[in-house]
Amino acid sequence: MKLRTAYLSGFIFGVGLIVSGMTNPKKVIGFLDLFGQWDPSLMLVMGAAIPFTFITFRWLEKNKQRF
Amino acid sequence: MTIDWLAFTPWSAIIGGVLIGVAASLLALFNGRIAGISGIISQLLHFKSAPKEHLPWRILFLLGLISSGWIYQLFFQLPVISPSNSIATLMIAGLLVGVGTRLGSGCTSGHGVCGLGRLSTRSLIATISFMTAGFVACYLFLHSGLI
């Protein structure tokens, strides 16, 4: 069970990176190029991911699971 | 600062971000682990000293991560990536990323997605630091004319 969820998590993570364009170094450099032609995509990737981890970790904290 | 509207892909960024958030949540909920990719890889490389019970989930997570690209291209077209750098440059850059993420105890996944999600001050400082360093490095390499 735990091995399946670990695989699934890695798999979904990877698809997320591909879909978001973050497997392309050009997209990452585009975000870091704040003083040139700026591509804010990476900010939206993090902005979309964090609410999920926020809710999850809050729930886990309430149920006394420590990391 | 001008926004590159042609390169900006808001919808795919949001959809991909949601998937990454779901993936990190899955690993936290069912495995009780942080989806910090630099950490997982480094602990695998330290397999002699790292606790043995953590070996299987780390391997499976990375297998999932790596196989996702292969499975994805069976159904959809992979985005075109054409790095203009030499293999030597890529290797040095990769090595620097590894050293940096170890020094900072995490990367965009561990500190950024997971750490910020659990409101960790340490992760906030780490994320601000590596992003700022990235902005400065990018400026130095692309616009300053110094490098």
Backbone of each chain as ProteinMPNN parsed JSONL, in Angstrom:
{"seq_chain_A": "MKLRTAYLSGFIFGVGLIVSGMTNPKKVIGFLDLFGQWDPSLMLVMGAAIPFTFITFRWLEKNKQRF", "coords_chain_A": {"N_chain_A": [[0.839, -1.205, 0.0], [1.823, 1.304, 0.955], [3.969, 1.505, -0.708], [2.783, 1.645, -3.153], [1.425, 4.099, -2.977], [3.605, 5.775, -2.746], [4.823, 5.435, -5.221], [2.734, 6.352, -6.867], [2.521, 8.994, -6.011], [5.017, 10.046, -6.821], [4.692, 9.676, -9.544], [2.433, 11.303, -10.193], [3.485, 13.732, -9.414], [5.537, 13.993, -11.305], [4.051, 14.142, -13.708], [2.76, 16.508, -13.192], [4.926, 18.266, -13.255], [5.61, 18.071, -15.957], [3.222, 18.909, -17.292], [3.009, 21.51, -16.295], [5.13, 22.668, -17.468], [7.525, 22.775, -16.262], [9.569, 21.002, -16.626], [11.07, 22.003, -18.493], [13.956, 23.761, -18.8], [14.026, 26.309, -19.83], [11.63, 27.524, -19.091], [11.959, 27.796, -16.376], [14.192, 29.457, -16.211], [13.057, 31.609, -17.493], [11.319, 32.472, -15.511], [13.124, 33.241, -13.546], [14.321, 35.324, -14.781], [13.838, 38.077, -14.006], [14.505, 40.67, -14.577], [14.384, 40.858, -17.241], [12.557, 39.624, -19.952], [9.914, 38.588, -18.38], [8.597, 35.494, -17.267], [5.916, 34.521, -15.575], [5.032, 31.932, -14.968], [6.077, 29.848, -13.213], [5.543, 30.859, -10.699], [2.784, 30.627, -10.56], [2.577, 27.875, -10.614], [3.675, 27.106, -8.122], [1.935, 28.581, -6.55], [-0.457, 27.294, -7.051], [0.02, 24.772, -6.087], [0.658, 24.978, -3.348], [-1.726, 25.609, -1.739], [-2.89, 23.047, -1.534], [-0.949, 21.489, -0.162], [-0.915, 22.993, 2.126], [-3.51, 22.647, 3.272], [-3.408, 19.87, 3.662], [-1.189, 19.516, 5.459], [-2.071, 20.967, 7.621], [-4.253, 19.497, 8.409], [-2.984, 17.115, 9.083], [-1.404, 17.984, 11.18], [-3.33, 18.647, 13.075], [-4.207, 16.124, 13.582], [-2.138, 15.217, 14.973], [0.248, 14.366, 13.698], [3.616, 14.312, 13.269], [6.342, 15.848, 11.483]], "CA_chain_A": [[0.0, 0.0, 0.0], [2.676, 2.486, 1.068], [4.836, 1.574, -1.886], [1.941, 2.085, -4.26], [1.171, 5.543, -2.859], [4.875, 6.465, -3.021], [4.974, 5.443, -6.682], [1.686, 7.212, -7.412], [2.876, 10.373, -5.704], [6.099, 10.419, -7.736], [4.132, 9.713, -10.898], [1.609, 12.516, -10.342], [4.43, 14.855, -9.326], [6.207, 14.096, -12.597], [3.09, 14.64, -14.703], [2.576, 17.923, -12.841], [6.087, 19.017, -13.763], [5.536, 18.107, -17.42], [2.079, 19.741, -17.688], [3.257, 22.91, -15.945], [6.234, 23.176, -18.283], [8.707, 22.941, -15.419], [10.672, 20.131, -17.034], [11.808, 22.785, -19.477], [14.792, 24.764, -18.121], [13.709, 27.633, -20.374], [10.531, 28.096, -18.306], [12.488, 28.171, -15.058], [15.028, 30.642, -16.431], [12.121, 32.687, -17.803], [10.818, 33.002, -14.241], [14.226, 33.893, -12.822], [14.744, 36.497, -15.544], [12.956, 39.14, -13.509], [14.902, 41.963, -15.139], [14.245, 40.811, -18.702], [11.195, 39.251, -20.319], [9.584, 37.724, -17.247], [7.542, 34.49, -17.425], [5.483, 34.245, -14.192], [4.399, 30.607, -14.846], [6.525, 29.092, -12.031], [4.856, 31.398, -9.531], [1.445, 30.027, -10.532], [2.734, 26.459, -10.269], [3.798, 27.048, -6.661], [0.712, 29.134, -5.98], [-1.533, 26.304, -7.169], [0.378, 23.573, -5.311], [0.743, 25.236, -1.908], [-2.992, 25.424, -1.0], [-3.119, 21.624, -1.264], [-0.075, 21.043, 0.93], [-1.332, 23.736, 3.327], [-4.653, 21.95, 3.873], [-2.958, 18.546, 4.098], [-0.34, 19.579, 6.651], [-2.902, 21.44, 8.744], [-5.054, 18.345, 8.827], [-2.073, 16.171, 9.741], [-0.993, 18.614, 12.437], [-4.469, 18.481, 13.97], [-4.255, 14.717, 13.964], [-0.918, 14.929, 15.719], [1.333, 13.689, 13.0], [4.766, 15.223, 13.183], [7.307, 15.55, 10.423]], "C_chain_A": [[0.872, 1.253, 0.0], [3.582, 2.636, -0.147], [4.047, 2.065, -3.088], [1.697, 3.593, -4.188], [2.449, 6.338, -3.121], [5.098, 6.553, -4.527], [3.995, 6.435, -7.313], [2.022, 8.689, -7.192], [3.977, 10.867, -6.642], [5.591, 10.586, -9.148], [3.331, 11.008, -11.131], [2.489, 13.764, -10.297], [5.092, 15.096, -10.685], [5.29, 14.643, -13.675], [2.836, 16.132, -14.46], [3.714, 18.78, -13.379], [6.017, 19.154, -15.284], [4.44, 19.083, -17.866], [2.38, 21.22, -17.436], [4.389, 23.516, -16.77], [7.544, 23.254, -17.516], [9.814, 21.927, -15.689], [11.539, 20.854, -18.062], [12.62, 23.884, -18.781], [14.487, 26.182, -18.585], [12.615, 28.33, -19.562], [11.03, 28.575, -16.949], [13.345, 29.428, -15.183], [14.143, 31.855, -16.748], [11.543, 33.316, -16.546], [11.908, 33.772, -13.502], [14.693, 35.17, -13.517], [13.827, 37.685, -15.251], [13.239, 40.481, -14.184], [14.847, 41.978, -16.667], [12.795, 40.589, -19.064], [10.736, 38.193, -19.329], [8.41, 36.79, -17.553], [7.079, 34.037, -16.026], [4.952, 32.823, -13.962], [4.775, 29.871, -13.554], [5.823, 29.563, -10.753], [3.449, 30.79, -9.409], [1.507, 28.547, -10.186], [2.8, 26.318, -8.755], [2.516, 27.521, -5.992], [-0.455, 28.159, -6.036], [-1.246, 25.081, -6.304], [0.251, 23.805, -3.813], [-0.605, 25.124, -1.17], [-3.276, 23.957, -0.659], [-2.243, 21.137, -0.112], [-0.462, 21.747, 2.229], [-2.469, 23.009, 4.042], [-4.217, 20.591, 4.43], [-2.155, 18.62, 5.396], [-1.1, 20.099, 7.866], [-3.719, 20.292, 9.306], [-4.185, 17.35, 9.6], [-1.635, 16.692, 11.11], [-2.09, 18.428, 13.486], [-4.559, 17.049, 14.463], [-2.923, 14.232, 14.519], [0.103, 14.083, 14.954], [2.468, 14.676, 12.785], [5.675, 14.829, 12.03], [8.706, 15.854, 10.882]], "O_chain_A": [[0.699, 2.146, -0.83], [3.917, 3.747, -0.558], [4.561, 2.801, -3.93], [1.755, 4.285, -5.205], [2.393, 7.445, -3.656], [5.504, 7.591, -5.05], [4.363, 7.241, -8.167], [1.828, 9.521, -8.079], [3.889, 11.965, -7.191], [5.99, 11.503, -9.865], [3.528, 11.707, -12.125], [2.272, 14.723, -11.038], [5.196, 16.229, -11.154], [5.689, 15.5, -14.463], [2.713, 16.913, -15.403], [3.493, 19.877, -13.893], [6.323, 20.211, -15.836], [4.676, 19.962, -18.695], [2.05, 22.076, -18.256], [4.583, 24.732, -16.769], [8.551, 23.733, -18.036], [10.872, 21.977, -15.063], [12.605, 20.372, -18.446], [12.047, 24.827, -18.236], [14.665, 27.141, -17.834], [12.648, 29.545, -19.363], [10.597, 29.606, -16.436], [13.242, 30.346, -14.37], [14.434, 32.975, -16.33], [11.302, 34.522, -16.497], [11.651, 34.82, -12.909], [15.378, 35.997, -12.914], [13.146, 38.21, -16.132], [12.347, 41.314, -14.344], [15.209, 42.966, -17.306], [11.905, 41.27, -18.555], [11.128, 37.031, -19.431], [7.365, 37.228, -18.035], [7.771, 33.26, -15.368], [4.465, 32.528, -12.87], [3.902, 29.33, -12.874], [5.548, 28.773, -9.85], [2.986, 30.481, -8.311], [0.601, 28.018, -9.541], [2.076, 25.515, -8.167], [2.067, 26.945, -5.001], [-1.337, 28.187, -5.178], [-2.176, 24.422, -5.838], [-0.212, 22.926, -3.086], [-0.631, 24.589, -0.062], [-3.842, 23.665, 0.394], [-2.72, 20.46, 0.799], [-0.351, 21.166, 3.309], [-2.413, 22.782, 5.251], [-4.61, 20.21, 5.533], [-2.418, 17.864, 6.33], [-0.808, 19.719, 9.0], [-3.857, 20.139, 10.52], [-4.595, 16.815, 10.631], [-1.513, 15.931, 12.07], [-1.811, 18.094, 14.638], [-4.935, 16.79, 15.606], [-2.618, 13.04, 14.538], [0.736, 13.192, 15.52], [2.287, 15.738, 12.19], [5.77, 13.662, 11.652], [9.658, 15.667, 10.124]]}, "seq_chain_B": "MTIDWLAFTPWSAIIGGVLIGVAASLLALFNGRIAGISGIISQLLHFKSAPKEHLPWRILFLLGLISSGWIYQLFFQLPVISPSNSIATLMIAGLLVGVGTRLGSGCTSGHGVCGLGRLSTRSLIATISFMTAGFVACYLFLHSGLI", "coords_chain_B": {"N_chain_B": [[10.906, 45.527, -15.434], [9.204, 43.398, -17.561], [6.38, 41.592, -18.569], [6.504, 38.487, -20.162], [4.302, 37.797, -22.279], [3.89, 35.975, -24.297], [5.339, 33.72, -23.62], [4.267, 33.07, -21.199], [2.285, 30.722, -19.528], [-0.429, 30.422, -18.12], [-2.655, 28.641, -17.54], [-1.835, 25.943, -17.919], [0.202, 26.002, -16.084], [-1.175, 26.31, -13.67], [-2.771, 23.979, -13.633], [-0.756, 22.0, -13.648], [0.507, 22.696, -11.268], [-1.517, 22.117, -9.41], [-1.56, 19.325, -9.653], [1.011, 18.743, -8.667], [0.718, 19.655, -6.055], [-1.257, 17.87, -5.158], [0.159, 15.477, -5.394], [2.267, 15.826, -3.527], [0.716, 16.001, -1.247], [-0.438, 13.446, -1.148], [1.814, 11.837, -0.574], [2.463, 12.812, 1.921], [0.144, 12.235, 3.391], [-0.301, 9.425, 3.127], [2.175, 8.2, 3.343], [3.461, 9.649, 5.202], [5.59, 11.291, 4.648], [7.808, 13.902, 3.461], [7.638, 15.376, 0.297], [10.313, 16.003, -0.865], [12.438, 16.44, -3.328], [15.228, 16.725, -3.814], [16.215, 15.963, -1.343], [15.284, 13.306, -1.128], [16.698, 12.051, -3.189], [19.344, 12.499, -2.328], [19.377, 11.087, 0.063], [19.073, 8.545, -0.91], [21.479, 8.216, -2.186], [23.057, 8.147, 0.009], [22.76, 5.583, 0.925], [23.96, 3.744, 2.614], [24.231, 4.831, 5.165], [21.733, 5.9, 5.667], [18.514, 5.206, 7.181], [17.363, 1.91, 6.712], [14.65, 1.252, 6.353], [13.53, 3.289, 4.978], [14.297, 3.11, 2.425], [12.719, 1.665, 0.356], [10.292, 3.256, -0.215], [11.427, 5.603, -1.107], [12.785, 4.827, -3.428], [10.594, 3.943, -4.946], [9.107, 6.308, -5.203], [10.838, 7.889, -6.746], [10.983, 6.262, -8.997], [8.376, 6.507, -9.916], [8.386, 9.22, -10.523], [10.326, 9.38, -12.553], [9.365, 7.517, -14.436], [7.053, 8.746, -15.193], [7.404, 10.56, -17.28], [7.952, 8.886, -19.411], [5.593, 7.345, -19.579], [3.747, 9.354, -19.998], [4.392, 10.269, -22.58], [3.374, 8.256, -24.096], [0.745, 8.773, -24.425], [0.343, 11.515, -24.739], [1.822, 14.395, -26.337], [5.136, 15.139, -25.528], [6.428, 18.157, -24.086], [8.496, 20.239, -26.104], [11.887, 20.308, -25.569], [14.814, 22.017, -25.75], [17.799, 22.239, -24.78], [20.402, 24.584, -24.966], [22.852, 24.289, -24.036], [26.165, 22.891, -23.512], [27.025, 19.441, -22.834], [28.901, 19.32, -20.783], [28.542, 21.8, -19.467], [25.925, 21.438, -18.566], [26.322, 19.323, -16.789], [27.99, 20.465, -14.842], [26.292, 22.487, -13.96], [24.181, 20.942, -12.952], [25.492, 19.622, -10.87], [26.088, 21.805, -9.237], [23.514, 22.557, -8.536], [22.82, 20.347, -6.998], [24.713, 20.497, -4.851], [24.025, 22.992, -3.806], [21.309, 22.603, -3.038], [21.641, 20.744, -1.047], [23.167, 22.148, 0.815], [21.278, 24.044, 1.494], [19.398, 22.425, 2.598], [17.175, 21.596, 1.1], [14.88, 21.917, -1.726], [12.982, 23.4, -4.41], [10.752, 21.768, -4.235], [10.734, 20.519, -1.632], [11.233, 22.679, 0.258], [9.839, 24.789, -1.001], [7.15, 23.888, -2.084], [6.236, 22.003, -0.074], [7.302, 22.946, 2.433], [6.49, 25.688, 2.578], [3.784, 25.252, 2.516], [3.368, 24.093, 5.001], [3.815, 26.24, 6.57], [6.432, 26.788, 7.446], [9.005, 28.617, 8.887], [11.707, 28.398, 8.414], [11.679, 27.221, 5.867], [10.494, 29.259, 4.416], [12.436, 31.259, 4.552], [14.478, 29.9, 3.242], [13.31, 29.546, 0.68], [12.933, 32.224, -0.167], [15.613, 32.945, -0.186], [16.822, 31.198, -2.153], [15.372, 31.871, -4.421], [15.904, 34.617, -4.696], [18.662, 34.506, -5.07], [18.62, 33.189, -7.504], [17.344, 35.106, -9.156], [19.28, 37.131, -9.079], [21.533, 35.805, -10.116], [20.594, 35.246, -12.68], [20.283, 37.811, -13.678], [22.977, 38.641, -13.621], [24.105, 36.835, -15.479], [22.593, 37.226, -17.83], [22.091, 39.958, -18.313], [23.938, 41.78, -17.229], [26.344, 41.948, -18.526], [28.71, 41.329, -17.456], [29.417, 38.678, -17.247]], "CA_chain_B": [[10.294, 44.195, -15.56], [8.085, 43.279, -18.478], [5.907, 40.209, -18.603], [6.598, 37.832, -21.47], [2.957, 37.214, -22.435], [3.924, 34.859, -25.251], [5.886, 32.539, -22.94], [3.444, 32.823, -20.009], [1.26, 29.694, -19.736], [-1.076, 30.381, -16.805], [-3.548, 27.517, -17.255], [-1.069, 24.714, -17.725], [0.956, 26.163, -14.836], [-2.087, 26.057, -12.545], [-3.135, 22.555, -13.634], [0.437, 21.273, -13.213], [0.703, 23.006, -9.851], [-2.506, 21.337, -8.652], [-1.071, 17.934, -9.642], [2.161, 18.682, -7.762], [0.173, 19.78, -4.698], [-1.936, 16.607, -4.839], [1.202, 14.461, -5.239], [2.946, 16.054, -2.247], [-0.257, 15.679, -0.198], [-0.542, 11.977, -1.108], [2.988, 11.281, 0.108], [2.376, 13.208, 3.326], [-0.995, 11.567, 4.034], [-0.238, 7.959, 3.152], [3.501, 7.724, 3.721], [3.987, 10.477, 6.278], [6.889, 11.825, 4.241], [7.853, 15.151, 2.703], [8.062, 15.173, -1.101], [11.454, 16.86, -1.183], [13.119, 15.571, -4.292], [16.686, 16.732, -3.595], [16.462, 15.18, -0.128], [15.051, 11.885, -1.412], [17.835, 11.568, -3.987], [20.58, 12.482, -1.543], [19.289, 9.993, 1.029], [19.309, 7.306, -1.664], [22.923, 8.128, -2.423], [23.636, 7.804, 1.324], [21.983, 4.403, 1.337], [24.633, 2.96, 3.664], [23.997, 5.418, 6.487], [20.309, 6.218, 5.854], [17.743, 4.067, 7.7], [16.975, 0.978, 5.635], [13.202, 1.168, 6.12], [13.1, 4.366, 4.094], [14.793, 2.856, 1.07], [11.702, 1.307, -0.658], [9.395, 4.333, -0.665], [12.222, 6.586, -1.861], [13.014, 4.273, -4.764], [9.32, 3.929, -5.668], [8.74, 7.689, -5.533], [11.668, 8.316, -7.875], [10.549, 5.49, -10.17], [7.151, 7.168, -10.377], [8.771, 10.515, -11.093], [11.052, 9.186, -13.817], [8.531, 6.813, -15.411], [5.927, 9.585, -15.616], [7.723, 11.136, -18.584], [7.834, 7.836, -20.415], [4.175, 6.987, -19.724], [3.078, 10.535, -20.549], [4.596, 10.376, -24.03], [2.582, 7.229, -24.783], [-0.604, 9.305, -24.644], [0.378, 12.916, -25.161], [3.12, 14.82, -26.829], [5.963, 15.806, -24.521], [6.858, 19.491, -24.523], [9.815, 20.238, -26.755], [12.924, 20.929, -24.749], [16.069, 22.018, -26.489], [18.824, 23.005, -24.074], [21.45, 25.019, -25.886], [24.129, 24.172, -23.337], [26.952, 21.685, -23.743], [26.864, 18.426, -21.794], [29.774, 19.697, -19.661], [27.865, 22.874, -18.726], [24.768, 20.86, -17.881], [26.806, 18.518, -15.671], [28.463, 21.386, -13.795], [25.094, 23.14, -13.425], [23.476, 19.946, -12.145], [26.294, 19.414, -9.664], [25.9, 22.989, -8.391], [22.148, 22.466, -7.99], [22.889, 19.337, -5.939], [25.443, 21.03, -3.694], [23.218, 24.08, -3.246], [20.109, 22.121, -2.351], [22.069, 20.075, 0.193], [23.544, 23.219, 1.749], [20.04, 24.682, 1.941], [18.522, 21.355, 3.108], [15.929, 21.407, 0.355], [14.77, 22.625, -3.011], [11.663, 23.982, -4.691], [9.688, 20.862, -3.8], [10.732, 20.351, -0.171], [11.051, 23.969, 0.932], [8.827, 25.602, -1.672], [5.778, 23.359, -2.077], [5.864, 21.396, 1.212], [7.656, 23.808, 3.567], [5.613, 26.867, 2.626], [2.456, 24.733, 2.834], [3.228, 23.887, 6.449], [4.135, 27.522, 7.187], [7.721, 26.704, 8.11], [9.809, 29.839, 8.732], [12.958, 27.949, 7.809], [11.446, 27.028, 4.431], [10.219, 30.575, 3.829], [13.738, 31.915, 4.394], [15.2, 29.161, 2.198], [12.702, 29.843, -0.621], [13.288, 33.609, -0.518], [17.05, 32.977, -0.486], [17.227, 30.632, -3.443], [14.751, 32.629, -5.502], [16.67, 35.855, -4.846], [19.943, 34.135, -5.688], [18.312, 32.881, -8.903], [17.105, 36.38, -9.858], [20.557, 37.841, -9.195], [22.381, 35.046, -11.048], [20.033, 35.434, -14.008], [20.637, 39.174, -14.082], [24.416, 38.672, -13.9], [24.436, 36.08, -16.688], [21.888, 37.638, -19.042], [21.938, 41.395, -18.565], [24.945, 42.69, -16.674], [27.483, 42.08, -19.419], [29.933, 40.994, -16.704], [29.78, 37.272, -17.415]], "C_chain_B": [[9.128, 44.244, -16.54], [7.672, 41.815, -18.557], [5.941, 39.681, -20.035], [5.285, 37.08, -21.723], [2.934, 36.021, -23.374], [4.41, 33.582, -24.581], [4.998, 32.117, -21.768], [2.322, 31.827, -20.316], [0.492, 29.49, -18.432], [-1.877, 29.11, -16.543], [-2.8, 26.218, -17.039], [-0.242, 24.797, -16.448], [0.079, 25.822, -13.638], [-2.446, 24.571, -12.475], [-1.953, 21.706, -13.147], [0.699, 21.475, -11.731], [-0.252, 22.226, -8.965], [-2.037, 19.887, -8.545], [0.097, 17.782, -8.655], [1.692, 18.77, -6.31], [-0.51, 18.501, -4.249], [-0.89, 15.519, -4.573], [1.902, 14.605, -3.887], [2.022, 15.709, -1.085], [-0.407, 14.173, -0.031], [0.601, 11.377, -0.291], [2.956, 11.62, 1.594], [1.291, 12.404, 4.048], [-0.776, 10.067, 4.185], [1.126, 7.414, 3.553], [4.1, 8.524, 4.875], [5.338, 11.083, 5.942], [6.728, 13.123, 3.461], [8.363, 14.859, 1.289], [9.144, 16.19, -1.469], [12.4, 16.075, -2.065], [14.635, 15.554, -4.09], [17.036, 15.887, -2.372], [16.333, 13.685, -0.38], [16.236, 11.316, -2.2], [19.103, 11.488, -3.142], [20.562, 11.356, -0.511], [19.475, 8.636, 0.352], [20.796, 7.118, -1.919], [23.672, 7.797, -1.126], [23.031, 6.505, 1.84], [22.646, 3.59, 2.445], [24.308, 3.497, 5.055], [22.513, 5.712, 6.739], [19.563, 4.982, 6.353], [17.172, 3.209, 6.569], [15.475, 1.005, 5.322], [12.699, 2.262, 5.182], [13.485, 4.138, 2.636], [13.665, 2.582, 0.056], [10.841, 2.475, -1.121], [10.162, 5.361, -1.463], [12.443, 6.104, -3.292], [11.724, 4.337, -5.582], [8.888, 5.337, -6.079], [9.533, 8.158, -6.763], [11.317, 7.557, -9.155], [9.296, 6.112, -10.775], [7.476, 8.456, -11.11], [9.401, 10.332, -12.472], [10.156, 8.526, -14.87], [7.401, 7.689, -15.933], [6.172, 10.17, -17.008], [7.521, 10.123, -19.695], [6.363, 7.477, -20.656], [3.395, 8.137, -20.381], [3.181, 10.567, -22.073], [3.895, 9.255, -24.804], [1.213, 7.777, -25.179], [-0.624, 10.734, -25.181], [1.759, 13.242, -25.708], [3.887, 15.534, -25.722], [6.338, 17.199, -25.019], [8.279, 19.427, -25.106], [10.819, 20.987, -25.878], [14.23, 20.869, -25.523], [17.116, 22.86, -25.766], [19.969, 23.338, -25.013], [22.831, 24.846, -25.254], [24.85, 22.883, -23.716], [26.707, 20.71, -22.589], [27.684, 18.798, -20.556], [29.117, 20.784, -18.807], [26.697, 22.317, -17.926], [25.207, 20.06, -16.655], [27.273, 19.405, -14.515], [27.256, 22.051, -13.129], [24.333, 22.185, -12.511], [24.178, 19.699, -10.82], [26.104, 20.578, -8.687], [24.504, 22.985, -7.762], [22.148, 21.481, -6.82], [23.555, 19.867, -4.69], [24.609, 22.11, -3.003], [22.011, 23.584, -2.475], [20.474, 21.378, -1.067], [22.457, 21.115, 1.248], [22.289, 23.86, 2.339], [19.025, 23.698, 2.496], [17.208, 21.224, 2.365], [15.892, 22.236, -0.907], [13.361, 23.176, -3.181], [10.525, 23.082, -4.206], [9.607, 20.78, -2.279], [10.455, 21.648, 0.569], [9.881, 24.747, 0.328], [7.433, 25.048, -1.477], [5.377, 22.809, -0.705], [6.095, 22.355, 2.375], [6.754, 25.02, 3.692], [4.195, 26.434, 2.986], [2.276, 24.481, 4.319], [3.716, 25.094, 7.247], [5.426, 27.477, 7.993], [8.557, 27.947, 7.822], [11.118, 29.522, 8.023], [12.801, 27.82, 6.29], [11.178, 28.346, 3.72], [11.536, 31.293, 3.556], [14.519, 31.233, 3.272], [14.656, 29.513, 0.814], [13.05, 31.259, -1.081], [14.758, 33.667, -0.928], [17.356, 32.413, -1.865], [16.569, 31.327, -4.634], [15.537, 33.916, -5.766], [18.0, 35.571, -5.528], [19.744, 33.836, -7.172], [18.105, 34.149, -9.726], [18.432, 37.094, -10.123], [21.456, 37.139, -10.211], [21.907, 35.263, -12.477], [20.39, 36.819, -14.54], [22.108, 39.236, -14.482], [24.753, 37.993, -15.227], [23.818, 36.687, -17.956], [21.953, 39.12, -19.352], [23.1, 42.271, -18.138], [26.107, 42.925, -17.637], [28.805, 41.744, -18.733], [30.397, 39.577, -16.966], [29.573, 36.861, -18.882]], "O_chain_B": [[8.191, 45.025, -16.375], [8.514, 40.918, -18.606], [5.478, 40.327, -20.976], [5.168, 35.891, -21.424], [2.065, 35.155, -23.266], [3.958, 32.488, -24.92], [4.98, 30.946, -21.388], [1.517, 32.037, -21.224], [0.721, 28.514, -17.718], [-1.798, 28.548, -15.451], [-3.085, 25.476, -16.099], [-0.007, 23.779, -15.797], [0.514, 25.142, -12.709], [-2.43, 23.973, -11.399], [-2.129, 20.801, -12.331], [1.068, 20.538, -11.024], [0.133, 21.732, -7.906], [-2.108, 19.287, -7.473], [0.158, 16.81, -7.902], [2.196, 18.057, -5.442], [-0.366, 18.086, -3.099], [-1.036, 14.731, -3.639], [2.105, 13.615, -3.184], [2.47, 15.19, -0.062], [-0.493, 13.675, 1.091], [0.385, 10.523, 0.569], [3.372, 10.816, 2.429], [1.492, 11.948, 5.174], [-1.035, 9.503, 5.248], [1.225, 6.291, 4.048], [5.114, 8.134, 5.454], [6.141, 11.359, 6.834], [5.676, 13.406, 2.887], [9.38, 14.189, 1.107], [8.924, 17.103, -2.265], [13.081, 15.158, -1.605], [15.261, 14.498, -4.182], [18.041, 15.176, -2.372], [17.152, 12.892, 0.084], [16.715, 10.222, -1.903], [19.85, 10.514, -3.233], [21.593, 10.743, -0.236], [19.974, 7.692, 0.965], [21.308, 5.999, -1.874], [24.771, 7.243, -1.154], [22.817, 6.343, 3.042], [21.973, 2.829, 3.141], [24.132, 2.731, 6.002], [22.081, 5.767, 7.89], [19.915, 3.854, 6.007], [16.584, 3.714, 5.612], [15.071, 0.806, 4.176], [11.59, 2.179, 4.655], [13.06, 4.867, 1.739], [13.648, 3.204, -1.006], [10.678, 2.664, -2.326], [9.619, 5.941, -2.403], [12.306, 6.87, -4.245], [11.738, 4.728, -6.75], [8.365, 5.533, -7.176], [8.975, 8.742, -7.691], [11.346, 8.118, -10.25], [9.174, 6.229, -11.994], [6.921, 8.748, -12.17], [9.059, 11.03, -13.426], [10.172, 8.91, -16.04], [6.845, 7.413, -16.996], [5.248, 10.263, -17.817], [7.0, 10.436, -20.765], [5.939, 7.323, -21.801], [2.507, 7.915, -21.204], [2.206, 10.849, -22.769], [3.83, 9.3, -26.032], [0.599, 7.312, -26.139], [-1.493, 11.108, -25.97], [2.715, 12.48, -25.562], [3.353, 16.424, -25.06], [6.542, 17.405, -26.215], [9.128, 18.661, -24.65], [10.611, 22.142, -25.507], [14.691, 19.792, -25.901], [17.308, 24.034, -26.082], [20.446, 22.484, -25.761], [23.848, 25.205, -25.848], [24.238, 21.918, -24.175], [26.245, 21.098, -21.515], [27.231, 18.619, -19.425], [29.13, 20.707, -17.579], [26.499, 22.671, -16.764], [24.555, 20.105, -15.612], [26.983, 19.124, -13.352], [27.194, 22.167, -11.906], [23.894, 22.571, -11.428], [23.535, 19.581, -9.777], [25.977, 20.378, -7.479], [24.335, 23.362, -6.602], [21.548, 21.746, -5.778], [23.03, 19.71, -3.587], [24.5, 22.137, -1.777], [21.717, 24.078, -1.386], [19.704, 21.381, -0.106], [22.118, 20.977, 2.424], [22.241, 24.179, 3.527], [17.907, 24.088, 2.832], [16.217, 20.782, 2.946], [16.723, 23.114, -1.139], [12.643, 23.389, -2.204], [9.465, 23.569, -3.815], [8.533, 20.953, -1.702], [9.554, 21.715, 1.405], [9.044, 25.292, 1.047], [6.614, 25.655, -0.788], [4.288, 23.116, -0.219], [5.208, 22.561, 3.204], [6.301, 25.349, 4.788], [3.48, 27.158, 3.68], [1.176, 24.631, 4.85], [3.996, 24.991, 8.441], [5.513, 28.049, 9.079], [8.791, 28.293, 6.664], [11.576, 30.267, 7.157], [13.666, 28.248, 5.527], [11.579, 28.537, 2.572], [11.737, 31.862, 2.483], [15.147, 31.902, 2.45], [15.425, 29.752, -0.117], [13.416, 31.471, -2.237], [15.115, 34.347, -1.89], [18.053, 33.044, -2.661], [17.136, 31.367, -5.726], [15.803, 34.263, -6.916], [18.416, 36.288, -6.438], [20.587, 34.183, -7.999], [18.612, 34.266, -10.842], [18.683, 37.59, -11.222], [22.067, 37.787, -11.061], [22.72, 35.443, -13.384], [20.752, 36.974, -15.706], [22.46, 39.794, -15.521], [25.569, 38.492, -16.002], [24.434, 36.668, -19.022], [21.88, 39.514, -20.516], [23.241, 43.391, -18.629], [26.774, 43.958, -17.58], [29.876, 41.854, -19.331], [31.591, 39.282, -16.921], [29.821, 35.711, -19.242]]}, "name": "protein", "num_of_chains": 2, "seq": "MKLRTAYLSGFIFGVGLIVSGMTNPKKVIGFLDLFGQWDPSLMLVMGAAIPFTFITFRWLEKNKQRFMTIDWLAFTPWSAIIGGVLIGVAASLLALFNGRIAGISGIISQLLHFKSAPKEHLPWRILFLLGLISSGWIYQLFFQLPVISPSNSIATLMIAGLLVGVGTRLGSGCTSGHGVCGLGRLSTRSLIATISFMTAGFVACYLFLHSGLI"}
